């Protein structure tokens, strides 16, 4: 509640600061705006930044550190018999305190000192929130007064406001970069832990995948085998089937909508195709498991072929239908972006409509089409639900689309479901799979970039 009040107060003081800065700037020159270095609005933004930014920085820093500081104060007040122990017992103690503080049952009879610590935690948390409200409000008022006092005709308000905005834009840009670095580092560190237990060669070149590990030394039949070749093969097989369905259909649909369909038909057809992208993947999974898989099996049996009840073909076809909008919609936009003058020049040389599309429009739109296809490939590689429901979890090393296979993402989801011990090779293998999948996706993007650079047509 206190934090919400503080945010509302900051918003109100920021608006007041903007109005105060703008009016003071105009009053300082007697209404002669031309004598100001910056327009009054920049002076208003200048005061608003002084009113809101320092308090906002305090709010962010306190929100990030409040939980840790309060917990350290609570632990310092506990008896030594509760806080002296290994890291795991201390983590359990913190979890019990937090659960009791939030009114959640711990599932066991807790020590009375732990109940007292939970009450102490709530009291400290309340004191901290009221302190933040008071300090933040005072800081905002002081900033507003200081910023308003600095308003003079020669103040370079525009330069300072734009400098602050530039810093904020740089920080926002760093969020994506730091997020990518964090993802890579988390994958890399956990994968290195896995590769200290399992040889990278056995992982990358092994042909048998069975990540079950024995819980005891005398347990039999769960020694663990981490050959990932069947997972990569299954991922490649289903992705190829999906792209065989999605790329021709998507490209032909895009060509029809952009070159042949009249505007009225296109205005109806494109939204209908894009509806496919909004259907939840679990619905596609139901369709693949209940409709497509039995259909593929019945057709295969009528032809005398042995088809598994869960096949790569069923999953791949449904996945291809799902990613058609990724190809058709983006390709349609790219083809429409090709200048009409190129088409007119081709028609003027005597080329037919189909020749113009093949030899002028498609080469000019190639970079965007390749980007659309790569987005579809990434979507197919990362799909989990359809494969889980229609293709199964069997790690078969096969190129037969009529057999059951599994993919890397499906195994990652399976390995990390439920209560898992993150020190076991079984769980750590998910990070090894994720790292390899990241590397493969990066290589695909590099190859696509090279293809675009080599075959792109440049026009003046």
Sine and cosine of phi, psi and omega as CSV:
sin_phi,cos_phi,sin_psi,cos_psi,sin_omega,cos_omega
0.00,0.00,-0.70,0.72,-0.01,-1.00
-0.90,0.44,-0.61,0.79,-0.01,-1.00
-0.91,0.41,-0.63,0.77,0.05,-1.00
-0.89,0.45,-0.68,0.74,0.04,-1.00
-0.88,0.47,-0.65,0.76,0.01,-1.00
-0.89,0.45,-0.68,0.74,0.01,-1.00
-0.89,0.46,-0.67,0.74,0.02,-1.00
-0.90,0.43,-0.65,0.76,0.03,-1.00
-0.89,0.45,-0.69,0.73,0.03,-1.00
-0.88,0.47,-0.67,0.75,0.03,-1.00
-0.89,0.45,-0.68,0.74,0.00,-1.00
-0.91,0.41,-0.71,0.71,0.00,-1.00
-0.92,0.39,-0.52,0.85,0.05,-1.00
-0.91,0.41,-0.69,0.73,0.04,-1.00
-0.90,0.43,-0.68,0.73,0.03,-1.00
-0.89,0.46,-0.65,0.76,0.02,-1.00
-0.89,0.46,-0.63,0.77,0.03,-1.00
-0.88,0.47,-0.73,0.68,0.00,-1.00
-0.91,0.41,-0.64,0.77,-0.01,-1.00
-0.92,0.39,-0.67,0.74,0.01,-1.00
-0.91,0.41,-0.65,0.76,-0.02,-1.00
-0.93,0.37,-0.68,0.73,-0.01,-1.00
-0.93,0.36,-0.61,0.79,0.01,-1.00
-0.92,0.38,-0.60,0.80,0.03,-1.00
-0.89,0.45,-0.68,0.73,0.02,-1.00
-0.93,0.37,-0.60,0.80,0.00,-1.00
-0.95,0.31,-0.47,0.88,-0.05,-1.00
-0.93,0.36,-0.33,0.94,0.02,-1.00
-0.89,-0.45,0.24,0.97,0.04,-1.00
0.91,0.42,0.50,0.86,0.02,-1.00
1.00,0.06,-0.07,1.00,0.00,-1.00
-1.00,0.04,1.00,0.04,-0.13,-0.99
-0.88,0.48,-0.49,0.87,-0.06,-1.00
-0.90,0.44,-0.36,0.93,0.00,-1.00
-0.99,0.16,-0.16,0.99,0.05,-1.00
-0.99,0.16,0.56,-0.83,0.10,-1.00
-0.93,0.38,-0.64,0.77,0.00,-1.00
-0.83,-0.56,0.41,-0.91,0.00,-1.00
-0.92,0.40,0.39,-0.92,-0.07,-1.00
-0.84,0.54,-0.51,0.86,-0.02,-1.00
-0.88,0.47,-0.60,0.80,0.04,-1.00
-0.92,0.38,-0.58,0.82,0.09,-1.00
-0.91,0.41,-0.60,0.80,0.07,-1.00
-0.90,0.44,-0.69,0.72,0.05,-1.00
-0.90,0.43,-0.56,0.83,0.01,-1.00
-0.88,0.47,-0.74,0.68,0.02,-1.00
-0.93,0.37,-0.61,0.79,0.01,-1.00
-0.89,0.46,-0.62,0.78,0.04,-1.00
-0.91,0.41,-0.65,0.76,0.04,-1.00
-0.91,0.41,-0.54,0.84,-0.01,-1.00
-0.97,0.24,-0.60,0.80,-0.12,-0.99
-0.98,-0.22,-0.54,0.84,-0.16,-0.99
-0.93,0.36,-0.75,0.66,0.01,-1.00
-0.86,0.51,-0.69,0.73,0.02,-1.00
-0.92,0.40,-0.58,0.82,0.03,-1.00
-0.92,0.40,-0.65,0.76,0.06,-1.00
-0.89,0.46,-0.66,0.75,0.07,-1.00
-0.87,0.49,-0.67,0.74,0.01,-1.00
-0.88,0.48,-0.69,0.72,-0.01,-1.00
-0.92,0.40,-0.72,0.69,-0.01,-1.00
-0.90,0.44,-0.67,0.75,-0.02,-1.00
-0.93,0.36,-0.64,0.76,0.03,-1.00
-0.88,0.47,-0.60,0.80,-0.01,-1.00
-0.96,0.28,-0.47,0.88,-0.11,-0.99
-0.93,-0.38,-0.12,0.99,-0.10,-0.99
-0.88,0.47,-0.74,0.67,-0.05,-1.00
-0.86,0.51,-0.67,0.74,-0.01,-1.00
-0.92,0.38,-0.69,0.72,-0.03,-1.00
-0.90,0.43,-0.72,0.70,-0.01,-1.00
-0.89,0.45,-0.66,0.75,0.00,-1.00
-0.90,0.43,-0.62,0.78,0.04,-1.00
-0.90,0.43,-0.62,0.79,0.04,-1.00
-0.92,0.39,-0.62,0.79,0.03,-1.00
-0.92,0.39,-0.70,0.72,0.00,-1.00
-0.90,0.43,-0.57,0.82,0.01,-1.00
-0.92,0.40,-0.41,0.91,0.00,-1.00
-1.00,0.03,-0.11,0.99,-0.03,-1.00
-0.99,0.14,0.39,-0.92,0.08,-1.00
-0.91,0.42,0.44,-0.90,-0.03,-1.00
-0.90,0.44,-0.48,0.88,-0.03,-1.00
-0.90,0.43,-0.36,0.93,0.02,-1.00
-1.00,-0.05,-0.51,0.86,-0.09,-1.00
-1.00,-0.09,-0.23,0.97,0.04,-1.00
-1.00,0.04,0.92,-0.38,-0.01,-1.00
0.08,-1.00,-0.07,-1.00,-0.02,-1.00
-0.98,0.22,0.05,-1.00,-0.05,-1.00
-0.90,0.43,-0.60,0.80,-0.04,-1.00
-0.92,0.39,-0.69,0.73,0.02,-1.00
-0.91,0.41,-0.59,0.81,0.05,-1.00
-0.92,0.40,-0.61,0.79,0.05,-1.00
-0.91,0.41,-0.64,0.77,0.05,-1.00
-0.91,0.42,-0.62,0.79,0.04,-1.00
-0.89,0.45,-0.70,0.71,0.03,-1.00
-0.88,0.47,-0.66,0.75,0.01,-1.00
-0.90,0.44,-0.65,0.76,0.03,-1.00
-0.90,0.44,-0.67,0.74,0.01,-1.00
-0.88,0.47,-0.71,0.70,-0.01,-1.00
-0.91,0.41,-0.66,0.76,0.00,-1.00
-0.89,0.45,-0.72,0.69,0.01,-1.00
-0.91,0.41,-0.59,0.81,0.01,-1.00
-0.91,0.41,-0.51,0.86,0.00,-1.00
-0.99,-0.13,0.17,0.99,0.05,-1.00
0.97,0.23,0.41,0.91,-0.01,-1.00
-0.97,-0.23,0.72,-0.69,-0.01,-1.00
-0.94,0.35,0.65,-0.76,0.03,-1.00
-1.00,0.07,-0.20,0.98,0.01,-1.00
1.00,0.09,0.04,1.00,0.04,-1.00
-0.44,-0.90,0.25,-0.97,0.00,-1.00
-0.97,0.26,0.91,-0.42,-0.04,-1.00
-1.00,0.03,0.38,-0.93,0.05,-1.00
-0.90,0.43,0.62,-0.78,0.05,-1.00
-0.83,0.56,-0.52,0.85,0.04,-1.00
-0.91,0.42,-0.51,0.86,0.03,-1.00
-0.94,0.34,-0.63,0.77,0.08,-1.00
-0.89,0.46,-0.66,0.75,0.04,-1.00
-0.90,0.43,-0.60,0.80,0.03,-1.00
-0.91,0.41,-0.60,0.80,0.04,-1.00
-0.91,0.42,-0.67,0.75,0.06,-1.00
-0.90,0.43,-0.63,0.77,0.05,-1.00
-0.89,0.45,-0.62,0.78,0.02,-1.00
-0.89,0.46,-0.70,0.71,0.00,-1.00
-0.90,0.44,-0.64,0.77,0.01,-1.00
-0.92,0.40,-0.70,0.71,0.05,-1.00
-0.89,0.45,-0.62,0.78,0.00,-1.00
-0.90,0.44,-0.66,0.76,0.02,-1.00
-0.92,0.40,-0.68,0.73,0.03,-1.00
-0.88,0.48,-0.66,0.75,-0.01,-1.00
-0.90,0.44,-0.65,0.76,-0.01,-1.00
-0.92,0.40,-0.69,0.73,0.03,-1.00
-0.91,0.41,-0.60,0.80,0.04,-1.00
-0.91,0.42,-0.66,0.75,0.03,-1.00
-0.89,0.45,-0.65,0.76,0.03,-1.00
-0.88,0.47,-0.72,0.70,-0.03,-1.00
-0.93,0.38,-0.74,0.67,-0.03,-1.00
-0.91,0.42,-0.68,0.73,0.00,-1.00
-0.89,0.46,-0.67,0.74,0.02,-1.00
-0.90,0.44,-0.71,0.70,0.03,-1.00
-0.88,0.47,-0.65,0.76,0.00,-1.00
-0.91,0.41,-0.63,0.78,0.02,-1.00
-0.92,0.39,-0.68,0.74,0.02,-1.00
-0.90,0.44,-0.68,0.73,0.02,-1.00
-0.90,0.44,-0.65,0.76,0.04,-1.00
-0.90,0.43,-0.64,0.77,0.03,-1.00
-0.89,0.46,-0.71,0.70,-0.01,-1.00
-0.91,0.42,-0.66,0.75,-0.01,-1.00
-0.91,0.41,-0.70,0.71,0.00,-1.00
-0.90,0.43,-0.64,0.77,0.01,-1.00
-0.92,0.39,-0.58,0.82,-0.01,-1.00
-0.92,0.39,-0.48,0.88,-0.05,-1.00
-0.99,0.14,-0.05,1.00,-0.03,-1.00
-0.96,0.30,0.92,-0.39,0.10,-1.00
-0.68,-0.73,0.33,-0.95,-0.04,-1.00
-0.85,0.52,-0.54,0.84,-0.06,-1.00
-1.00,0.07,0.01,1.00,-0.03,-1.00
-0.91,0.41,0.79,-0.62,0.04,-1.00
-1.00,0.09,0.93,0.36,-0.08,-1.00
-0.91,0.42,-0.64,0.77,-0.02,-1.00
-0.88,0.48,-0.71,0.71,-0.02,-1.00
-0.88,0.47,-0.69,0.73,-0.05,-1.00
-0.95,0.32,-0.63,0.78,0.04,-1.00
-0.90,0.43,-0.70,0.72,0.00,-1.00
-0.92,0.39,-0.50,0.86,0.07,-1.00
-0.91,0.41,-0.68,0.73,0.04,-1.00
-0.90,0.43,-0.68,0.74,0.01,-1.00
-0.89,0.45,-0.63,0.78,0.03,-1.00
-0.89,0.46,-0.66,0.75,0.04,-1.00
-0.90,0.45,-0.66,0.75,0.03,-1.00
-0.90,0.44,-0.63,0.77,0.04,-1.00
-0.91,0.42,-0.64,0.77,0.04,-1.00
-0.90,0.44,-0.67,0.74,0.02,-1.00
-0.89,0.45,-0.65,0.76,0.05,-1.00
-0.90,0.43,-0.60,0.80,0.04,-1.00
-0.92,0.39,-0.57,0.82,-0.01,-1.00
-0.94,0.35,-0.36,0.93,-0.01,-1.00
-0.87,0.49,-0.73,0.68,0.00,-1.00
-0.90,0.44,-0.67,0.75,-0.01,-1.00
-0.91,0.41,-0.72,0.69,-0.02,-1.00
-0.92,0.39,-0.56,0.83,0.07,-1.00
-0.90,0.44,-0.68,0.73,0.04,-1.00
-0.89,0.45,-0.69,0.72,0.03,-1.00
-0.88,0.47,-0.67,0.74,0.02,-1.00
-0.89,0.46,-0.66,0.75,0.04,-1.00
-0.89,0.46,-0.72,0.69,-0.02,-1.00
-0.90,0.44,-0.68,0.73,-0.02,-1.00
-0.91,0.41,-0.67,0.75,0.01,-1.00
-0.90,0.44,-0.65,0.76,0.06,-1.00
-0.91,0.42,-0.68,0.73,-0.10,-0.99
-0.92,0.40,-0.73,0.69,-0.06,-1.00
-0.91,0.42,-0.70,0.71,0.00,-1.00
-0.94,0.35,-0.58,0.81,0.04,-1.00
-0.92,0.40,-0.60,0.80,0.05,-1.00
-0.90,0.44,-0.59,0.80,0.09,-1.00
-0.89,0.46,-0.63,0.78,0.02,-1.00
-0.92,0.38,-0.66,0.75,-0.05,-1.00
-0.96,0.28,-0.21,0.98,0.15,-0.99
-0.96,0.26,-0.36,0.93,0.02,-1.00
-0.99,-0.14,-0.66,0.76,-0.03,-1.00
-0.91,-0.42,0.72,-0.69,-0.01,-1.00
-0.90,0.43,0.71,-0.71,0.06,-1.00
-0.85,0.53,-0.57,0.82,0.02,-1.00
-0.92,0.40,-0.69,0.73,0.05,-1.00
-0.89,0.46,-0.58,0.82,-0.01,-1.00
-0.95,0.32,-0.71,0.70,-0.09,-1.00
-0.99,0.14,-0.44,0.90,-0.09,-1.00
-0.91,-0.40,-0.09,1.00,0.00,-1.00
-0.94,0.34,0.50,-0.86,-0.07,-1.00
-0.93,-0.38,0.16,0.99,0.01,-1.00
-0.75,-0.66,0.80,-0.60,-0.03,-1.00
-0.90,-0.45,0.92,-0.38,0.08,-1.00
-0.49,-0.87,1.00,0.04,-0.17,-0.99
-0.98,0.21,0.06,1.00,0.01,-1.00
-0.92,0.40,0.75,-0.66,0.00,-1.00
-0.90,-0.43,0.51,-0.86,0.04,-1.00
-0.94,0.34,0.68,-0.73,0.03,-1.00
-0.99,0.11,-0.41,0.91,0.01,-1.00
-0.77,-0.64,0.33,-0.94,-0.03,-1.00
-0.92,0.39,-0.49,0.87,-0.03,-1.00
-1.00,-0.03,0.05,1.00,0.00,-1.00
-0.98,0.20,0.63,-0.78,-0.10,-1.00
-0.91,-0.42,0.52,-0.85,0.15,-0.99
1.00,0.06,0.17,0.98,0.01,-1.00
-0.68,-0.74,0.80,0.60,-0.06,-1.00
-0.98,0.22,-0.38,0.92,0.02,-1.00
1.00,0.04,0.78,-0.63,0.06,-1.00
-0.66,-0.75,0.80,-0.59,-0.19,-0.98
-0.86,-0.51,0.65,0.76,0.11,-0.99
-0.98,0.18,0.90,-0.43,-0.16,-0.99
-1.00,-0.05,0.02,1.00,-0.01,-1.00
-0.84,0.54,-0.68,0.73,0.03,-1.00
-0.87,0.49,-0.55,0.83,0.02,-1.00
-0.94,0.34,-0.68,0.73,0.02,-1.00
-0.91,0.41,-0.62,0.78,0.02,-1.00
-0.91,0.43,-0.69,0.72,0.03,-1.00
-0.90,0.44,-0.65,0.76,0.04,-1.00
-0.88,0.47,-0.71,0.70,0.01,-1.00
-0.90,0.43,-0.66,0.75,-0.03,-1.00
-0.90,0.44,-0.75,0.66,-0.02,-1.00
-0.93,0.38,-0.60,0.80,0.03,-1.00
-0.91,0.42,-0.67,0.75,0.02,-1.00
-0.89,0.45,-0.69,0.72,0.02,-1.00
-0.88,0.47,-0.69,0.72,0.00,-1.00
-0.89,0.46,-0.67,0.74,-0.02,-1.00
-0.95,0.31,-0.53,0.85,0.07,-1.00
-0.88,0.47,-0.54,0.84,0.04,-1.00
-0.99,0.15,-0.72,0.70,-0.19,-0.98
-0.98,0.21,-0.67,0.75,-0.13,-0.99
-0.92,0.40,-0.80,0.61,0.01,-1.00
-0.89,0.46,-0.70,0.71,-0.03,-1.00
-0.91,0.42,-0.71,0.71,-0.01,-1.00
-0.90,0.44,-0.69,0.72,0.00,-1.00
-0.92,0.40,-0.69,0.72,0.00,-1.00
-0.90,0.43,-0.61,0.79,0.06,-1.00
-0.90,0.44,-0.64,0.77,0.01,-1.00
-0.91,0.41,-0.67,0.74,0.02,-1.00
-0.90,0.44,-0.67,0.75,0.01,-1.00
-0.90,0.43,-0.72,0.69,-0.06,-1.00
-0.92,0.40,-0.58,0.82,-0.09,-1.00
-1.00,0.02,-0.46,0.89,-0.13,-0.99
-0.91,-0.41,-0.47,0.88,-0.12,-0.99
-0.91,-0.42,-0.60,0.80,-0.09,-1.00
-0.96,0.28,0.59,-0.81,0.09,-1.00
-0.97,0.24,0.31,-0.95,-0.09,-1.00
-0.83,0.56,-0.57,0.82,-0.03,-1.00
-0.93,0.37,-0.70,0.71,0.02,-1.00
-0.91,0.42,-0.66,0.75,-0.01,-1.00
-0.90,0.44,-0.61,0.79,-0.01,-1.00
-0.91,0.41,-0.40,0.92,0.06,-1.00
-1.00,-0.05,-0.65,0.76,-0.14,-0.99
-0.95,0.32,-0.66,0.75,-0.06,-1.00
-0.91,0.42,-0.72,0.69,0.06,-1.00
-0.88,0.47,-0.56,0.83,0.02,-1.00
-0.91,0.42,-0.66,0.75,0.05,-1.00
-0.91,0.42,-0.62,0.78,-0.04,-1.00
-0.95,0.31,-0.27,0.96,0.09,-1.00
-0.88,0.48,-0.53,0.85,0.00,-1.00
-0.86,0.51,-0.53,0.85,0.00,-1.00
-0.96,0.28,-0.34,0.94,-0.03,-1.00
-1.00,-0.05,-0.09,1.00,0.01,-1.00
-0.97,0.24,0.76,-0.66,0.01,-1.00
-0.86,0.51,0.57,-0.82,-0.04,-1.00
-0.91,0.42,-0.45,0.89,0.03,-1.00
-0.92,0.39,-0.50,0.87,0.07,-1.00
-0.93,0.37,-0.68,0.73,0.11,-0.99
-0.87,0.50,-0.61,0.79,0.03,-1.00
-0.89,0.45,-0.69,0.73,0.07,-1.00
-0.87,0.50,-0.71,0.70,0.00,-1.00
-0.88,0.48,-0.67,0.74,-0.01,-1.00
-0.92,0.40,-0.66,0.75,-0.07,-1.00
-0.97,0.25,-0.60,0.80,-0.13,-0.99
-0.99,-0.11,-0.38,0.93,-0.07,-1.00
-0.88,-0.48,-0.83,0.56,-0.12,-0.99
-0.94,0.34,-0.70,0.71,-0.03,-1.00
-0.88,0.47,-0.73,0.68,0.09,-1.00
-0.89,0.46,-0.58,0.81,0.02,-1.00
-0.90,0.43,-0.72,0.69,0.02,-1.00
-0.88,0.47,-0.64,0.77,-0.01,-1.00
-0.92,0.40,-0.68,0.74,-0.01,-1.00
-0.92,0.39,-0.64,0.77,0.04,-1.00
-0.91,0.42,-0.68,0.73,0.02,-1.00
-0.89,0.45,-0.65,0.76,0.02,-1.00
-0.93,0.37,-0.57,0.82,0.05,-1.00
-0.92,0.39,-0.42,0.91,0.05,-1.00
-1.00,-0.07,0.05,1.00,0.01,-1.00
0.99,0.16,0.37,0.93,-0.01,-1.00
-0.97,-0.26,0.58,-0.82,0.08,-1.00
-1.00,0.07,0.91,-0.42,-0.05,-1.00
-0.88,-0.48,0.75,-0.66,0.04,-1.00
-0.95,0.32,0.46,-0.89,0.04,-1.00
-0.90,0.43,-0.42,0.91,0.11,-0.99
-0.84,-0.54,0.94,-0.35,-0.13,-0.99
-0.84,-0.55,0.43,-0.90,0.06,-1.00
-0.92,0.39,-0.50,0.86,-0.02,-1.00
-0.91,0.41,-0.70,0.72,0.00,-1.00
-0.89,0.46,-0.72,0.69,0.01,-1.00
-0.90,0.43,-0.67,0.74,-0.04,-1.00
-0.91,0.41,-0.65,0.76,-0.01,-1.00
-0.91,0.41,-0.72,0.70,0.00,-1.00
-0.91,0.41,-0.63,0.78,0.05,-1.00
-0.90,0.43,-0.61,0.80,0.06,-1.00
-0.89,0.46,-0.65,0.76,0.06,-1.00
-0.89,0.45,-0.61,0.79,-0.03,-1.00
-0.91,0.42,-0.60,0.80,-0.09,-1.00
-0.99,-0.11,0.11,0.99,0.09,-1.00
-0.82,0.57,-0.70,0.71,-0.01,-1.00
-0.88,0.48,-0.50,0.87,0.02,-1.00
-0.89,0.45,-0.58,0.81,0.00,-1.00
-0.99,0.13,-0.74,0.68,-0.13,-0.99
-0.93,0.36,-0.71,0.70,-0.08,-1.00
-0.92,0.38,-0.74,0.67,0.00,-1.00
-0.92,0.39,-0.66,0.75,0.01,-1.00
-0.91,0.42,-0.61,0.80,0.04,-1.00
-0.88,0.47,-0.70,0.71,0.03,-1.00
-0.89,0.45,-0.65,0.76,-0.02,-1.00
-0.93,0.37,-0.68,0.74,-0.01,-1.00
-0.91,0.42,-0.63,0.77,0.04,-1.00
-0.92,0.40,-0.40,0.92,0.00,-1.00
-0.98,0.20,-0.20,0.98,0.04,-1.00
-0.92,0.39,0.77,-0.64,-0.06,-1.00
-0.85,0.53,0.66,-0.75,0.02,-1.00
-0.90,0.43,-0.43,0.90,0.00,-1.00
-0.88,0.47,-0.52,0.85,0.05,-1.00
-0.91,0.41,-0.66,0.75,0.04,-1.00
-0.91,0.41,-0.70,0.72,-0.01,-1.00
-0.89,0.46,-0.63,0.77,0.05,-1.00
-0.90,0.44,-0.63,0.78,0.03,-1.00
-0.92,0.40,-0.67,0.74,0.05,-1.00
-0.90,0.44,-0.59,0.81,0.01,-1.00
-0.91,0.42,-0.44,0.90,0.05,-1.00
-1.00,0.08,0.01,1.00,0.07,-1.00
0.99,-0.13,0.11,0.99,-0.01,-1.00
-0.97,0.26,0.53,-0.85,0.07,-1.00
-0.99,0.17,0.10,-1.00,-0.01,-1.00
-0.90,0.44,-0.69,0.72,0.00,-1.00
-0.92,0.40,-0.63,0.78,0.04,-1.00
-0.91,0.42,-0.62,0.79,0.03,-1.00
-0.90,0.44,-0.66,0.75,0.01,-1.00
-0.91,0.41,-0.69,0.72,-0.06,-1.00
-0.95,0.31,-0.66,0.75,-0.20,-0.98
-0.98,-0.22,-0.22,0.97,-0.03,-1.00
-0.85,-0.53,-0.83,0.55,-0.11,-0.99
-0.93,0.38,-0.77,0.64,-0.06,-1.00
-0.90,0.44,-0.70,0.72,0.08,-1.00
-0.87,0.49,-0.61,0.79,0.00,-1.00
-0.93,0.36,-0.51,0.86,-0.03,-1.00
-1.00,-0.07,0.09,1.00,-0.11,-0.99
-0.84,0.54,-0.70,0.71,0.00,-1.00
-0.84,0.54,-0.70,0.72,0.01,-1.00
-0.93,0.37,-0.59,0.81,0.02,-1.00
-0.92,0.40,-0.67,0.74,0.05,-1.00
-0.89,0.46,-0.65,0.76,0.04,-1.00
-0.89,0.46,-0.65,0.76,0.03,-1.00
-0.90,0.44,-0.66,0.75,0.01,-1.00
-0.92,0.40,-0.65,0.76,0.02,-1.00
-0.91,0.41,-0.60,0.80,0.08,-1.00
-0.89,0.45,-0.64,0.77,0.04,-1.00
-0.91,0.40,-0.64,0.77,0.04,-1.00
-0.89,0.46,-0.70,0.72,0.03,-1.00
-0.88,0.47,-0.63,0.78,0.03,-1.00
-0.91,0.42,-0.64,0.77,0.00,-1.00
-0.93,0.36,-0.66,0.75,0.00,-1.00
-0.90,0.43,-0.60,0.80,-0.08,-1.00
-1.00,0.05,-0.04,1.00,-0.03,-1.00
-0.95,0.31,0.67,-0.74,-0.07,-1.00
-0.85,-0.53,-0.74,0.67,-0.18,-0.98
-0.90,0.43,-0.69,0.73,-0.02,-1.00
-0.89,0.46,-0.69,0.72,-0.02,-1.00
-0.91,0.42,-0.66,0.75,-0.02,-1.00
-0.89,0.47,-0.64,0.76,-0.10,-1.00
-1.00,0.06,-0.48,0.88,-0.12,-0.99
-0.94,-0.35,-0.39,0.92,-0.06,-1.00
-0.91,-0.41,-0.29,0.96,0.10,-0.99
1.00,-0.02,-0.15,-0.99,-0.05,-1.00
-0.89,-0.46,0.21,0.98,-0.05,-1.00
-0.99,0.17,0.83,-0.56,-0.01,-1.00
-1.00,0.01,1.00,0.09,0.01,-1.00
-0.99,-0.16,0.69,-0.72,0.10,-1.00
-1.00,-0.03,1.00,-0.05,-0.07,-1.00
-0.48,-0.88,0.43,-0.90,0.13,-0.99
-0.94,-0.33,0.16,0.99,0.00,-1.00
-0.99,0.11,0.91,-0.42,-0.04,-1.00
-0.94,0.34,-0.15,0.99,-0.01,-1.00
-1.00,0.02,-0.03,1.00,0.01,-1.00
-0.97,-0.24,0.28,-0.96,0.01,-1.00
-0.99,0.17,0.70,-0.71,0.04,-1.00
-0.67,-0.74,0.09,-1.00,0.10,-1.00
-0.69,-0.72,0.19,-0.98,-0.07,-1.00
-0.84,-0.54,0.16,-0.99,-0.02,-1.00
-0.90,0.44,-0.73,0.69,-0.06,-1.00
-0.92,0.40,-0.57,0.82,0.04,-1.00
-0.90,0.44,-0.67,0.74,0.02,-1.00
-0.92,0.38,-0.60,0.80,0.05,-1.00
-0.88,0.48,-0.72,0.69,0.02,-1.00
-0.89,0.45,-0.62,0.78,0.00,-1.00
-0.93,0.37,-0.64,0.76,-0.06,-1.00
-0.94,0.34,-0.47,0.89,-0.08,-1.00
-0.97,-0.22,0.17,0.99,0.02,-1.00
-1.00,0.07,0.68,-0.73,0.06,-1.00
1.00,0.06,-0.15,-0.99,0.02,-1.00
-0.98,0.17,0.93,-0.36,-0.06,-1.00
-0.85,-0.52,0.51,-0.86,0.10,-0.99
-1.00,-0.04,0.90,-0.44,-0.12,-0.99
-0.98,0.19,0.12,0.99,0.09,-1.00
-0.99,-0.17,-0.06,1.00,-0.04,-1.00
-1.00,0.02,0.54,-0.84,0.04,-1.00
-0.86,0.51,-0.50,0.86,0.00,-1.00
-0.86,0.51,-0.73,0.68,-0.02,-1.00
-0.96,0.26,-0.64,0.77,-0.01,-1.00
-0.92,0.40,-0.38,0.92,0.02,-1.00
-0.89,0.45,-0.43,0.90,0.04,-1.00
-0.88,0.47,-0.59,0.81,0.01,-1.00
-0.96,0.30,-0.57,0.82,0.10,-0.99
-0.89,0.46,-0.68,0.74,0.06,-1.00
-0.90,0.44,-0.66,0.75,0.01,-1.00
-0.90,0.44,-0.62,0.78,0.01,-1.00
-0.91,0.41,-0.69,0.73,0.02,-1.00
-0.91,0.42,-0.66,0.75,0.02,-1.00
-0.90,0.45,-0.63,0.78,0.06,-1.00
-0.89,0.46,-0.69,0.72,0.00,-1.00
-0.90,0.43,-0.65,0.76,0.00,-1.00
-0.91,0.42,-0.69,0.73,0.02,-1.00
-0.89,0.45,-0.64,0.77,0.04,-1.00
-0.89,0.45,-0.67,0.74,0.03,-1.00
-0.89,0.45,-0.64,0.77,0.04,-1.00
-0.88,0.48,-0.65,0.76,0.03,-1.00
-0.91,0.42,-0.63,0.78,0.04,-1.00
-0.91,0.42,-0.68,0.73,0.02,-1.00
-0.89,0.46,-0.68,0.73,0.03,-1.00
-0.88,0.47,-0.63,0.78,0.03,-1.00
-0.89,0.45,-0.66,0.75,0.03,-1.00
-0.90,0.43,-0.65,0.76,0.02,-1.00
-0.89,0.46,-0.70,0.72,0.01,-1.00
-0.89,0.46,-0.69,0.73,0.00,-1.00
-0.91,0.41,-0.52,0.85,-0.05,-1.00
-0.98,0.20,-0.65,0.76,-0.15,-0.99
-0.96,-0.29,0.07,1.00,-0.03,-1.00
-0.94,0.33,0.71,-0.70,0.06,-1.00
-1.00,-0.06,0.78,-0.63,-0.02,-1.00
-0.95,-0.31,0.72,-0.69,-0.02,-1.00
-0.80,-0.60,0.58,-0.82,0.06,-1.00
-1.00,0.07,0.00,0.00,0.00,0.00
